[in-house]
Amino acid sequence: MHQTIETGGRKTAARLASPHFFGELRGSKGTAAVKRAMLSLRFGMALCAAALMLPSSLAAAPRAMTWEDTRAVVGASAPQISPDGTKIVYVRSRVDYAGDRMRTELVLIDVASGISRVLTHDRISVGAPRWTLDGTRVSYLSPPERAKPPQLYVLRMDGGDSERMTNAPNGVDGYAWRPDGKAVVYSTADDLPNKKAIEKHDDAVQITDEHFLTREQTAPRHLWLVDGNGRNPKRLTSGTWSVAIFGASRISWTPDGTKIFYQHAPDAIDAHWVHEVTMVRDVASGEEHPLVTSGMDSDALVSRDGKVVAIDIPRHGSPYLTRDFFLRGFPDGHDIASTVSMDRNIHWGDFAPDGSLMVGTTDGVREVLWKMPPGGPAQKIDLGDVDFAPDATIANTGAIAFVGHHRKRPSEIYLMAPGGAPRRLTDDNAATAALNYGDSVAVDFQTDDGMHADGVLTYPPDYVPGKKYPLVLEIHGGPVSTSHWNFSAFTEMLAAPGRLVFQPNYRGSDNLGDAFLNAIVGHVTSGPGRDNMAGLAAVIKLGIVDESRIGVSGWSGGGLQTSWLVGHSKVFKAAVSGAAVNDWYEQAVLADINEEFAQAFIPGASPFTKDGRAAYNAESPITFSRNISTPLLILSDTGDQRVPITQSYALYHALADRGATVKFIAFPRSGHFPTDPVGREIVNRAWAGWFDQWLK
C-alpha cells in the first residue's frame, strides 16, 4: 500500500509502516484480556448479555497502547524447522514483571494442523534449539538451576524427559550436531588463567585492550566433543587464543562429519573480535587451517552437498561497515559468486536444498529476503506485508520457518513453502494486535549533499488531518543499523499521547546501499547530524508539525546524535540522550570495542596525536556542550561496557556547571541497555515522561 506525500514540491513515496527500536517489550499473554474478562464477571452475566445486544456502532473503539500492554507482548525467536518440514520448535518468551525476568519456553508446532504444545514446562529458561538431522530429537540450552550457566539438553520426540548432555563447569556457549547425530561439538570457556592466584587473594588484572570495567582476566573459549548420549566429553582445542562468540560466530560441520568450521580469535578480549577468522578443523587428525588466506572473515555457511561455502567478509576491511557473502568452492577455494551486486549489508544467510543462497537484509524501511540461485543473479522474494527478521531456518523441502515482523502487531512465527506466500502459524499477540495504533509511513528526503535517504513517520492514534501535533525525533543507534516499519512497542508509547514520531535513516544506515552506509566514514557525527535535520525539515514541510513542540532522542548512536543536535540547533524543546558517545576519545580508550571501532569511522587519525585528537574532538558532542540550552535528560547504565557512563557524567557536569536544564538518571545495571523487564520499563517511562513534561 502506498500513498503520496508532498514535501517542498517533491513527491515522496510513503508506505504504511511501523518502526522498530530496541526490540519488542515482551510480556504475559493476554493480561489486558484477562482483566477485561474479570471486570465483566464482576458486573454480572446479565449486563454482559445486554452489552452484546448494543448496536455495533456503539461498541467500544480500540484503545491506544498502555505501559501495562507492553508487558503483555509475547516474544518469538529461534524458529527451527524439522528436516522434513512437518514441525517447528521456537522459543516463546513472556515477561514476569513481579520476578523482573523473562520466562522462556520451547514450543512445538505441528505445521499441518497448526496445533502447538510446550515442550519444556520444567525449565527455568531455554534457548538455542536444534533438530538432529534425522528429526528424532530436539536439543536446547538451559541452566540446570537458577544462577547456573546453561548446559545442553536433548529431548526425544517419541516421548520421555529431557536428558542432560553436558557438565561444562562454565556452561555451553554454542554447539552443533554432527550430521549422523552421534556426537555434538560445543564451545565452553576455560577456567580463569589466574584461578589459583585468585584463590590466594592475588586478583590483579593485567590490562591490554579490555574495557574500563574489567575486574578479572579474560578466559578463552574452546571446542569440546561429546557423544550423542552425553558420554565421553573430549577437548578438541586449547591455547591462549579463543573461539570467538562476540559477533555472529557459528560452529558447523561438513556433511560427511569429518570437519568443523569455527571462528578463531587471537584471545577472548571483546575488542579483538575484529581479527577473527574462520578455521577448518579435521576432527580425526586435529589439523586445521584458515578458510580465507588473509583478512577478517566470519560466519561460514556450508551448502548441503558440502561443495560450496559462503563466507562473511567485510567489503572495506572493517567488520563495522558493509559486509558481503562470498561463495567459494570447497575445499579448493575457487570464487563462485558474491552478494556484492545486491548492494545491501547482509544480516542472515543459509543454503536452500537446491543450492541457492538465501540472504536477509534491510531494504528501505523494510526487512527483506533474497534468493541467489547457483549461477544466477539475486532476486528479492515477495513477502507481501510481512517483513523477514534475520531469524530463520530451512527444511529439506525448501520451506522456511522465520520470525515475521508486521507493521501493527508484534512478531509471530511464519512458514513459507517454496514459491508460496508467508503463512502465520502463531497468534500469541492477538490481544496486542487488537489495540489502536496510528498509521506509519516511509518518508523519503534528500541530504544536503544530494543523497537519497528515508525514515519512518508514525502518526498518533486517532490522528485528525489538518491538525498540528508535537513531534519526537527518535534516532536509531548502531550507527550501522536501520529504522524499519515493523512494530515497536516503545515507538507506539511515544505516539500514544498524541505525538508524531519520526525515525530518520541517516548516512551510515544499512538500508540504501554501500555508498550511503560508507558516507558516514570521516563524518561519523556531523554527517548524520545534517541528515537528521534534513529529514526533520522534510516532515515539517508536510504542515502537520507543531514547530514549537519538537523533541529529539536516541540511545547509543542515537544518543550521540541527540547530544550533537541540541548543541547545533535551537529547534528542540526537549531531548533525551541515552548511553551517548559524547566524547570519541573516551570511547576509543575505555569501551569494550575501543580503538578499532572509533578508527573505523574516524580513519587515519590516532586519538593520541595532536591532529588525531582534534579530529576526534570535532566529532564529539562534548566539544559543543556550551551551546546546549534544550532541557536534556541523560540516561545510562552504570555497568555499560559498550559506551562508558563516564561520557554521560561529563556532559551532565558541563551543563549543570552553568545552570542549564539537565537531569541525569543512572541505572545500576550491567550492559549497554537494561535487559530485565522492570529496568527496561523504568528507562522507557522516564524517556517518554520527559516529553510528557516538556512537549505539553
C-alpha positions as CSV (number, residue, x, y, z in Angstrom):
1,M,0.0,0.0,0.0
2,H,1.4,3.4,-1.0
3,Q,0.4,7.0,-0.6
4,T,2.0,10.1,-1.9
5,I,3.2,13.0,0.3
6,E,4.2,16.4,-1.0
7,T,7.4,17.7,0.7
8,G,8.5,21.1,-0.6
9,G,7.2,20.5,-4.1
10,R,8.7,17.0,-4.4
11,K,6.6,13.8,-4.3
12,T,7.7,11.5,-1.5
13,A,6.7,7.8,-1.6
14,A,5.2,6.9,1.7
15,R,4.3,3.3,2.7
16,L,2.2,2.2,5.6
17,A,4.8,1.1,8.2
18,S,5.6,0.6,11.8
19,P,9.1,1.2,13.2
20,H,11.4,-0.9,15.3
21,F,13.5,0.2,18.3
22,F,15.3,-2.0,20.9
23,G,13.1,-5.0,20.0
24,E,9.7,-5.8,21.4
25,L,8.9,-5.3,25.1
26,R,7.6,-8.8,25.9
27,G,5.1,-9.8,28.5
28,S,2.4,-12.1,29.8
29,K,0.0,-13.2,27.1
30,G,-3.5,-11.7,27.3
31,T,-3.0,-9.7,30.5
32,A,-5.4,-7.0,29.3
33,A,-7.9,-9.5,28.1
34,V,-7.9,-11.3,31.4
35,K,-8.6,-8.0,33.3
36,R,-11.4,-7.2,30.9
37,A,-12.9,-10.7,31.5
38,M,-12.7,-10.4,35.3
39,L,-14.4,-7.0,35.1
40,S,-17.3,-8.4,33.0
41,L,-17.9,-11.2,35.6
42,R,-17.9,-8.6,38.4
43,F,-20.8,-6.7,36.7
44,G,-22.7,-10.0,36.1
45,M,-23.8,-12.0,33.1
46,A,-27.0,-10.0,32.6
47,L,-25.0,-6.9,32.0
48,C,-22.8,-8.8,29.6
49,A,-25.8,-10.0,27.7
50,A,-27.2,-6.5,27.4
51,A,-23.9,-5.2,26.1
52,L,-23.9,-7.9,23.4
53,M,-27.2,-6.5,22.1
54,L,-25.9,-3.0,21.6
55,P,-25.6,-1.8,18.0
56,S,-22.1,-2.3,16.6
57,S,-21.8,1.5,16.2
58,L,-21.9,1.8,20.0
59,A,-19.3,-0.9,20.6
60,A,-16.1,0.3,22.4
61,A,-13.5,1.5,19.9
62,P,-10.0,0.0,20.2
63,R,-7.9,2.0,22.7
64,A,-4.3,3.1,22.5
65,M,-1.5,1.1,24.0
66,T,-0.5,1.5,27.7
67,W,2.6,0.5,29.6
68,E,0.7,-2.5,31.0
69,D,0.0,-3.6,27.5
70,T,3.8,-3.5,26.7
71,R,4.3,-6.2,29.4
72,A,1.8,-8.4,27.6
73,V,3.8,-8.6,24.4
74,V,4.9,-12.2,23.7
75,G,8.3,-12.8,22.1
76,A,9.0,-15.3,19.4
77,S,12.6,-16.3,18.4
78,A,14.9,-19.1,17.2
79,P,12.4,-21.0,15.0
80,Q,13.9,-24.3,14.0
81,I,12.0,-26.3,11.3
82,S,12.4,-30.1,11.3
83,P,14.4,-31.6,8.4
84,D,11.2,-32.9,6.8
85,G,9.3,-29.6,7.2
86,T,6.5,-31.1,9.3
87,K,7.3,-29.5,12.7
88,I,8.8,-26.3,14.1
89,V,10.1,-25.6,17.5
90,Y,10.6,-22.0,18.7
91,V,11.4,-20.1,21.9
92,R,8.4,-18.2,23.3
93,S,9.1,-15.5,25.9
94,R,6.9,-13.7,28.4
95,V,7.5,-11.0,31.0
96,D,7.5,-12.0,34.6
97,Y,7.3,-8.4,35.9
98,A,6.9,-9.3,39.5
99,G,10.0,-11.5,39.3
100,D,11.8,-9.0,37.0
101,R,12.8,-11.6,34.5
102,M,11.8,-13.2,31.2
103,R,10.2,-16.6,31.2
104,T,11.1,-18.6,28.2
105,E,9.8,-22.0,27.0
106,L,10.3,-24.3,24.0
107,V,7.1,-24.7,21.9
108,L,6.5,-27.3,19.2
109,I,4.1,-26.5,16.3
110,D,2.6,-29.2,14.0
111,V,2.7,-27.5,10.6
112,A,-0.2,-29.3,9.1
113,S,-2.7,-28.7,11.9
114,G,-1.2,-25.6,13.4
115,I,-1.6,-27.2,16.9
116,S,1.2,-26.3,19.3
117,R,2.3,-27.6,22.7
118,V,5.0,-26.6,25.2
119,L,7.9,-29.0,25.5
120,T,9.8,-27.5,28.5
121,H,7.4,-26.9,31.4
122,D,10.1,-27.8,33.9
123,R,12.9,-25.5,32.6
124,I,13.9,-22.1,34.1
125,S,14.7,-20.7,30.7
126,V,15.6,-22.1,27.3
127,G,17.5,-21.1,24.2
128,A,19.3,-22.2,21.0
129,P,17.0,-25.1,20.0
130,R,18.3,-27.5,17.3
131,W,17.0,-30.6,15.5
132,T,19.1,-33.6,14.8
133,L,19.2,-34.2,11.1
134,D,17.0,-37.3,11.4
135,G,14.3,-35.2,13.1
136,T,14.0,-37.6,16.1
137,R,15.4,-35.3,18.7
138,V,15.5,-31.6,19.7
139,S,18.3,-30.1,21.8
140,Y,18.5,-26.8,23.6
141,L,20.5,-24.8,26.2
142,S,19.1,-24.3,29.7
143,P,20.6,-23.6,33.1
144,P,20.1,-26.7,35.4
145,E,19.5,-24.3,38.4
146,R,18.9,-20.6,38.8
147,A,22.2,-18.6,38.5
148,K,24.0,-21.6,37.0
149,P,25.5,-21.5,33.5
150,P,23.5,-23.2,30.7
151,Q,24.1,-26.8,29.7
152,L,23.0,-28.8,26.7
153,Y,19.8,-30.9,26.9
154,V,18.2,-33.2,24.4
155,L,14.5,-34.3,24.1
156,R,13.3,-37.3,22.1
157,M,10.2,-36.6,20.0
158,D,8.8,-40.1,20.8
159,G,8.4,-39.2,24.4
160,G,10.4,-39.0,27.7
161,D,12.1,-36.3,29.7
162,S,14.9,-34.1,28.6
163,E,18.3,-35.6,29.1
164,R,21.3,-33.5,30.1
165,M,24.2,-33.8,27.6
166,T,27.0,-31.7,29.2
167,N,28.5,-30.8,32.5
168,A,30.7,-28.0,31.4
169,P,31.7,-26.0,34.6
170,N,31.5,-22.7,32.8
171,G,28.4,-23.6,30.7
172,V,27.9,-24.0,26.9
173,D,28.1,-21.0,24.6
174,G,27.3,-22.7,21.2
175,Y,27.0,-26.1,19.7
176,A,26.3,-28.1,16.5
177,W,25.2,-31.7,16.0
178,R,27.4,-34.0,13.8
179,P,25.3,-34.9,10.8
180,D,24.9,-38.5,11.9
181,G,23.5,-37.4,15.3
182,K,26.1,-39.4,17.2
183,A,28.1,-36.5,18.5
184,V,27.9,-32.8,19.4
185,V,30.7,-30.2,19.2
186,Y,30.3,-27.3,21.7
187,S,32.2,-24.3,22.9
188,T,32.8,-23.5,26.6
189,A,35.0,-21.1,28.5
190,D,38.1,-22.4,30.3
191,D,38.7,-21.5,33.9
192,L,40.3,-18.1,34.5
193,P,44.0,-18.3,33.7
194,N,44.9,-16.9,37.2
195,K,42.3,-19.0,39.1
196,K,44.9,-20.4,41.5
197,A,46.3,-17.0,42.2
198,I,42.8,-15.6,42.9
199,E,42.3,-18.4,45.5
200,K,45.3,-16.9,47.3
201,H,43.8,-13.4,47.0
202,D,46.1,-12.3,44.2
203,D,43.4,-11.0,41.8
204,A,45.4,-8.3,40.0
205,V,44.5,-7.9,36.3
206,Q,46.9,-7.0,33.5
207,I,45.1,-4.7,31.1
208,T,45.7,-4.5,27.4
209,D,42.6,-3.8,25.3
210,E,40.0,-4.7,27.9
211,H,37.2,-2.3,28.7
212,F,37.3,0.0,31.8
213,L,35.0,-2.2,33.9
214,T,37.2,-5.2,33.6
215,R,37.6,-7.0,37.0
216,E,39.2,-10.3,36.0
217,Q,41.4,-11.8,33.3
218,T,39.5,-13.0,30.2
219,A,39.2,-16.7,29.8
220,P,39.5,-18.3,26.3
221,R,36.7,-20.5,25.0
222,H,37.5,-23.8,23.3
223,L,35.8,-26.7,21.5
224,W,34.8,-29.9,23.0
225,L,33.2,-33.1,21.5
226,V,30.7,-35.3,23.3
227,D,28.9,-38.4,22.2
228,G,25.2,-38.1,21.3
229,N,24.3,-39.8,24.5
230,G,26.2,-37.3,26.6
231,R,29.2,-39.6,27.3
232,N,32.9,-39.3,26.7
233,P,33.4,-35.5,26.6
234,K,36.7,-34.7,24.8
235,R,38.6,-31.4,24.5
236,L,39.4,-30.6,20.8
237,T,41.2,-27.3,21.1
238,S,43.3,-25.4,23.6
239,G,45.6,-22.4,23.9
240,T,45.5,-18.7,24.8
241,W,43.6,-17.9,21.6
242,S,39.8,-18.3,21.8
243,V,36.8,-19.5,19.9
244,A,35.0,-16.2,19.1
245,I,31.5,-15.6,20.1
246,F,31.3,-11.8,20.2
247,G,29.9,-11.5,16.6
248,A,27.6,-13.8,14.7
249,S,30.0,-16.7,15.1
250,R,28.8,-20.2,14.4
251,I,30.0,-23.7,14.5
252,S,29.2,-26.0,11.7
253,W,30.1,-29.4,10.1
254,T,30.8,-30.6,6.7
255,P,28.1,-33.0,5.5
256,D,30.4,-36.0,5.9
257,G,31.0,-35.2,9.6
258,T,34.8,-35.1,9.2
259,K,35.5,-31.4,9.5
260,I,34.3,-28.4,11.7
261,F,34.2,-24.7,10.8
262,Y,34.5,-22.3,13.7
263,Q,35.6,-18.8,14.4
264,H,39.1,-18.2,15.8
265,A,40.1,-15.0,17.7
266,P,43.5,-14.1,19.0
267,D,42.2,-14.1,22.5
268,A,38.9,-13.6,24.5
269,I,39.1,-9.8,24.6
270,D,36.0,-8.4,23.0
271,A,37.8,-5.7,21.1
272,H,39.8,-8.3,19.2
273,W,36.7,-9.9,17.5
274,V,37.7,-7.7,14.5
275,H,40.6,-10.1,14.0
276,E,38.6,-13.3,14.0
277,V,38.9,-15.8,11.1
278,T,37.1,-19.0,10.0
279,M,39.1,-22.1,10.7
280,V,38.6,-25.5,9.2
281,R,39.5,-28.4,11.5
282,D,39.8,-32.0,10.7
283,V,38.4,-33.8,13.7
284,A,40.3,-37.0,13.4
285,S,43.8,-35.6,12.9
286,G,43.4,-32.3,14.7
287,E,44.9,-30.4,11.7
288,E,43.4,-27.1,10.9
289,H,43.9,-24.0,8.6
290,P,42.2,-20.7,7.9
291,L,39.4,-20.9,5.3
292,V,40.5,-17.5,3.9
293,T,44.2,-16.7,3.4
294,S,44.1,-13.1,4.6
295,G,41.9,-10.5,6.4
296,M,39.0,-10.9,8.7
297,D,36.0,-13.2,7.9
298,S,33.3,-15.0,9.8
299,D,30.1,-17.0,9.9
300,A,30.9,-19.7,7.3
301,L,27.8,-21.3,5.8
302,V,28.2,-24.8,4.2
303,S,26.0,-25.9,1.3
304,R,24.1,-29.2,1.8
305,D,26.3,-31.1,-0.5
306,G,29.4,-29.6,1.1
307,K,30.9,-28.3,-2.2
308,V,30.3,-24.6,-1.5
309,V,31.0,-22.3,1.5
310,A,29.6,-18.8,1.9
311,I,31.9,-16.6,3.9
312,D,31.0,-13.2,5.6
313,I,33.8,-10.8,4.6
314,P,33.9,-7.0,5.2
315,R,33.8,-5.1,2.0
316,H,36.2,-2.3,3.2
317,G,38.2,-4.3,5.7
318,S,36.3,-3.3,8.8
319,P,33.5,-5.5,10.1
320,Y,31.8,-2.4,11.4
321,L,30.9,-1.4,7.8
322,T,29.3,-3.2,4.8
323,R,29.6,-7.0,4.8
324,D,29.0,-9.4,1.9
325,F,28.8,-13.1,1.4
326,F,31.5,-14.6,-0.9
327,L,30.8,-18.1,-2.3
328,R,33.8,-20.3,-2.6
329,G,34.2,-23.8,-3.8
330,F,35.3,-26.3,-1.1
331,P,37.9,-27.4,-0.5
332,D,39.8,-25.7,-3.4
333,G,38.5,-22.2,-2.6
334,H,37.8,-21.0,-6.1
335,D,35.5,-18.0,-6.4
336,I,31.9,-18.7,-7.5
337,A,29.7,-15.6,-6.7
338,S,29.1,-12.9,-4.1
339,T,26.3,-10.7,-2.8
340,V,28.1,-7.5,-3.8
341,S,25.7,-6.8,-6.6
342,M,22.8,-6.8,-4.1
343,D,24.4,-3.7,-2.6
344,R,22.9,-4.4,0.9
345,N,24.6,-5.2,4.2
346,I,23.9,-8.8,5.0
347,H,22.1,-9.8,8.2
348,W,21.4,-13.5,7.7
349,G,22.0,-16.3,5.3
350,D,21.6,-20.0,4.7
351,F,21.7,-22.5,1.8
352,A,18.5,-24.0,0.4
353,P,18.3,-27.6,-0.7
354,D,18.6,-26.6,-4.4
355,G,21.9,-24.9,-3.7
356,S,20.5,-21.3,-3.7
357,L,21.8,-18.9,-1.0
358,M,19.0,-17.3,0.9
359,V,20.0,-13.9,2.3
360,G,18.3,-11.5,4.7
361,T,18.9,-7.7,4.5
362,T,17.2,-4.4,5.1
363,D,15.9,-2.5,2.1
364,G,14.4,1.0,2.6
365,V,12.3,0.7,5.7
366,R,11.7,-3.0,5.3
367,E,13.5,-6.2,6.2
368,V,13.6,-8.5,3.1
369,L,14.6,-11.9,1.9
370,W,16.7,-12.6,-1.2
371,K,17.3,-15.8,-3.2
372,M,20.6,-16.1,-5.1
373,P,20.4,-19.3,-7.3
374,P,23.5,-21.0,-8.4
375,G,24.9,-19.1,-11.4
376,G,22.2,-16.5,-11.4
377,P,21.5,-13.0,-10.0
378,A,19.9,-12.4,-6.6
379,Q,16.1,-12.0,-6.6
380,K,14.1,-10.3,-3.9
381,I,11.2,-12.5,-2.7
382,D,7.7,-11.0,-2.4
383,L,6.6,-11.5,1.3
384,G,3.5,-9.3,1.0
385,D,3.1,-7.2,4.1
386,V,5.3,-9.4,6.3
387,D,9.0,-8.5,6.9
388,F,11.7,-11.1,7.3
389,A,13.5,-11.0,10.5
390,P,17.1,-12.4,10.4
391,D,16.0,-15.4,12.5
392,A,15.1,-18.4,10.3
393,T,15.8,-22.0,9.3
394,I,15.2,-24.0,6.1
395,A,13.9,-27.6,5.8
396,N,15.0,-30.2,3.3
397,T,11.7,-29.4,1.5
398,G,12.9,-25.8,1.0
399,A,10.2,-24.5,3.4
400,I,11.4,-21.6,5.5
401,A,10.4,-21.0,9.1
402,F,11.1,-17.4,10.2
403,V,10.2,-14.7,12.7
404,G,7.9,-12.4,10.8
405,H,7.6,-8.7,11.6
406,H,4.5,-6.7,10.8
407,R,3.6,-3.0,11.0
408,K,0.8,-3.3,13.6
409,R,1.5,-6.4,15.6
410,P,4.4,-7.9,17.5
411,S,6.4,-10.7,15.9
412,E,5.0,-14.1,15.2
413,I,6.3,-17.4,13.6
414,Y,5.7,-17.7,9.9
415,L,6.2,-20.5,7.4
416,M,6.8,-20.1,3.7
417,A,6.8,-23.0,1.3
418,P,8.9,-22.7,-2.0
419,G,7.0,-20.4,-4.3
420,G,4.3,-19.7,-1.7
421,A,3.3,-16.8,0.4
422,P,4.2,-16.5,4.1
423,R,1.6,-18.1,6.4
424,R,1.4,-17.1,10.1
425,L,1.5,-20.1,12.4
426,T,1.2,-18.4,15.8
427,D,-1.2,-15.9,17.2
428,D,0.5,-15.2,20.6
429,N,-0.1,-11.5,20.3
430,A,-3.8,-11.3,19.2
431,A,-4.7,-9.1,22.1
432,T,-1.9,-6.6,21.4
433,A,-2.7,-6.5,17.7
434,A,-6.3,-5.5,18.5
435,L,-5.2,-2.2,20.1
436,N,-5.4,1.2,18.3
437,Y,-2.2,2.2,16.5
438,G,-1.6,5.2,14.3
439,D,-0.5,4.7,10.7
440,S,3.1,4.8,9.8
441,V,4.6,6.0,6.5
442,A,8.0,5.9,4.9
443,V,9.2,9.4,4.1
444,D,11.9,9.9,1.5
445,F,14.1,13.0,1.6
446,Q,17.4,14.4,0.2
447,T,20.5,15.0,2.3
448,D,22.3,18.3,1.9
449,D,24.9,16.7,-0.4
450,G,22.3,15.1,-2.7
451,M,22.0,11.6,-1.4
452,H,18.6,9.8,-1.1
453,A,17.6,9.0,2.4
454,D,14.4,7.8,4.2
455,G,12.7,7.4,7.5
456,V,9.6,6.2,9.2
457,L,6.9,8.7,10.3
458,T,4.3,7.3,12.8
459,Y,1.1,9.2,13.4
460,P,-0.7,9.2,16.7
461,P,-3.8,7.1,17.2
462,D,-7.0,9.0,16.1
463,Y,-4.9,11.4,14.0
464,V,-7.0,14.3,12.7
465,P,-6.0,15.7,9.3
466,G,-5.3,19.4,9.3
467,K,-4.3,19.4,13.0
468,K,-0.7,20.1,14.0
469,Y,1.0,17.8,16.5
470,P,4.1,17.8,18.6
471,L,6.9,15.6,17.2
472,V,9.6,13.4,18.6
473,L,12.7,12.6,16.5
474,E,13.6,9.1,17.6
475,I,17.1,8.3,16.2
476,H,18.4,4.7,15.9
477,G,21.9,3.7,17.1
478,G,24.5,1.5,15.6
479,P,25.3,3.6,13.7
480,V,25.2,0.8,11.1
481,S,21.5,-0.1,11.6
482,T,18.1,0.9,10.2
483,S,14.8,2.1,11.5
484,H,12.2,-0.3,10.0
485,W,8.5,-0.1,9.7
486,N,7.9,-3.1,11.9
487,F,6.1,-2.9,15.2
488,S,7.8,-1.3,18.2
489,A,6.0,-1.0,21.5
490,F,8.2,1.9,22.6
491,T,7.5,3.9,19.5
492,E,3.8,3.3,20.0
493,M,4.1,4.6,23.5
494,L,5.8,7.8,22.3
495,A,2.9,8.3,19.8
496,A,0.0,7.3,22.0
497,P,-0.4,10.6,23.9
498,G,-0.9,12.4,20.6
499,R,2.5,12.9,19.1
500,L,4.2,12.3,15.8
501,V,7.3,10.1,15.9
502,F,9.9,10.4,13.1
503,Q,12.7,7.9,12.8
504,P,15.3,9.0,10.2
505,N,17.7,6.7,8.5
506,Y,20.8,8.8,8.2
507,R,24.1,8.1,6.4
508,G,25.6,5.0,7.9
509,S,22.3,3.2,8.0
510,D,22.5,-0.1,6.1
511,N,19.3,0.1,4.1
512,L,20.2,2.0,1.0
513,G,23.5,0.6,-0.2
514,D,27.2,0.7,0.4
515,A,27.7,4.3,-0.8
516,F,25.1,5.6,1.7
517,L,26.5,3.5,4.5
518,N,30.1,4.4,3.9
519,A,29.4,8.1,3.6
520,I,29.5,8.2,7.4
521,V,33.2,7.5,7.5
522,G,35.2,10.6,8.4
523,H,32.0,12.4,9.4
524,V,30.7,10.0,12.0
525,T,28.6,12.6,13.9
526,S,28.4,15.7,11.8
527,G,27.2,13.9,8.6
528,P,24.3,12.1,10.2
529,G,23.5,15.3,12.2
530,R,22.9,17.1,8.9
531,D,20.9,14.2,7.5
532,N,18.7,14.1,10.6
533,M,17.9,17.8,10.3
534,A,17.2,17.4,6.6
535,G,14.7,14.6,7.4
536,L,13.1,16.7,10.1
537,A,12.7,19.6,7.6
538,A,11.0,17.3,5.2
539,V,8.5,16.2,7.8
540,I,7.9,19.9,8.9
541,K,7.1,20.7,5.2
542,L,4.1,18.4,5.4
543,G,2.4,21.0,7.5
544,I,1.4,18.7,10.4
545,V,4.1,19.5,12.9
546,D,3.7,22.0,15.8
547,E,7.1,23.6,15.4
548,S,7.1,24.9,19.0
549,R,7.0,21.3,20.4
550,I,9.7,19.2,18.8
551,G,11.8,16.7,20.8
552,V,14.8,14.6,19.9
553,S,16.0,11.4,21.5
554,G,18.0,8.2,21.0
555,W,20.2,5.5,22.7
556,S,23.8,4.8,22.0
557,G,24.4,6.1,18.4
558,G,21.0,7.7,18.7
559,G,22.2,9.3,22.0
560,L,25.3,10.6,20.2
561,Q,23.1,12.2,17.6
562,T,20.8,13.7,20.3
563,S,23.7,15.3,22.2
564,W,25.1,16.6,18.9
565,L,21.9,18.1,17.6
566,V,21.0,20.0,20.7
567,G,24.5,21.5,20.6
568,H,23.9,22.7,17.0
569,S,20.2,23.7,16.8
570,K,17.7,25.6,18.9
571,V,14.7,24.0,17.3
572,F,14.2,21.3,20.0
573,K,12.0,21.9,23.0
574,A,13.2,18.7,24.9
575,A,15.8,16.0,24.4
576,V,16.7,12.5,25.8
577,S,20.2,11.3,25.3
578,G,20.7,7.7,26.3
579,A,24.1,5.9,26.6
580,A,25.6,8.5,24.3
581,V,29.0,8.7,22.7
582,N,29.7,12.2,23.9
583,D,33.4,12.0,23.6
584,W,35.1,9.9,20.9
585,Y,38.4,10.0,22.8
586,E,36.9,8.3,25.8
587,Q,35.0,5.9,23.6
588,A,38.3,4.9,22.0
589,V,40.2,4.2,25.2
590,L,37.5,2.9,27.7
591,A,34.9,0.9,25.7
592,D,35.0,-2.8,25.1
593,I,35.3,-2.2,21.3
594,N,37.6,0.8,21.9
595,E,40.1,2.0,19.2
596,E,39.2,-0.4,16.3
597,F,35.6,0.9,16.4
598,A,36.5,4.6,16.6
599,Q,39.1,4.3,13.9
600,A,36.6,2.6,11.5
601,F,34.6,5.9,11.5
602,I,37.4,8.4,12.1
603,P,40.1,6.8,9.9
604,G,43.7,7.8,9.7
605,A,43.6,9.7,13.0
606,S,45.2,8.4,16.1
607,P,43.5,9.7,19.2
608,F,46.9,10.0,20.8
609,T,48.3,12.6,18.4
610,K,47.5,16.4,18.3
611,D,45.8,16.2,14.9
612,G,44.1,13.0,15.7
613,R,42.7,14.3,19.0
614,A,41.5,17.4,17.1
615,A,39.6,15.2,14.6
616,Y,38.0,13.3,17.5
617,N,37.0,16.5,19.3
618,A,35.5,17.9,16.1
619,E,33.0,15.0,16.0
620,S,32.3,14.9,19.8
621,P,29.2,16.5,21.3
622,I,31.0,17.4,24.5
623,T,33.0,19.9,22.4
624,F,29.9,21.9,21.8
625,S,28.2,21.5,25.2
626,R,28.2,25.2,25.9
627,N,25.7,25.7,23.0
628,I,23.1,23.4,24.7
629,S,20.1,25.2,26.1
630,T,17.5,22.5,25.4
631,P,16.1,20.7,28.5
632,L,18.1,17.5,28.4
633,L,17.5,14.1,30.2
634,I,20.6,11.9,30.3
635,L,20.2,8.2,30.8
636,S,22.9,5.4,31.2
637,D,23.7,2.1,32.8
638,T,26.4,2.2,35.4
639,G,27.9,-1.0,34.1
640,D,27.8,-0.1,30.4
641,Q,31.0,-1.5,28.8
642,R,30.0,-0.5,25.3
643,V,29.6,3.3,25.9
644,P,31.1,4.1,29.3
645,I,28.9,6.1,31.6
646,T,31.9,8.5,32.2
647,Q,30.7,10.3,29.0
648,S,27.3,10.9,30.5
649,Y,28.9,12.3,33.7
650,A,31.0,14.6,31.6
651,L,28.0,16.0,29.7
652,Y,25.9,16.3,32.8
653,H,28.5,18.4,34.7
654,A,29.2,20.5,31.6
655,L,25.6,21.6,31.6
656,A,24.9,21.7,35.4
657,D,28.1,23.8,35.9
658,R,26.5,26.7,34.0
659,G,22.9,26.2,35.3
660,A,21.4,24.6,32.1
661,T,18.3,22.5,32.5
662,V,19.6,18.9,32.8
663,K,18.7,15.7,34.6
664,F,20.8,12.6,34.8
665,I,19.5,9.2,35.8
666,A,21.9,6.2,36.1
667,F,20.6,2.6,36.3
668,P,22.6,0.1,38.3
669,R,22.7,-2.5,35.6
670,S,25.4,-4.2,33.6
671,G,25.4,-3.9,29.8
672,H,24.5,-1.3,27.2
673,F,20.8,-1.3,28.0
674,P,18.8,-2.9,30.8
675,T,17.7,-6.4,29.9
676,D,15.4,-7.0,32.8
677,P,11.7,-6.1,32.3
678,V,11.5,-3.7,35.2
679,G,14.7,-1.9,34.4
680,R,13.7,-1.6,30.7
681,E,10.3,-0.2,31.5
682,I,11.8,2.3,34.0
683,V,14.1,3.6,31.3
684,N,11.3,3.9,28.8
685,R,8.9,5.5,31.2
686,A,11.5,8.1,32.1
687,W,12.2,8.7,28.5
688,A,8.6,9.2,27.4
689,G,7.8,11.1,30.6
690,W,10.4,13.7,29.8
691,F,8.4,14.5,26.6
692,D,5.2,14.4,28.6
693,Q,6.7,17.2,30.7
694,W,8.3,19.4,28.1
695,L,6.1,18.9,25.0
696,K,2.8,19.8,26.6
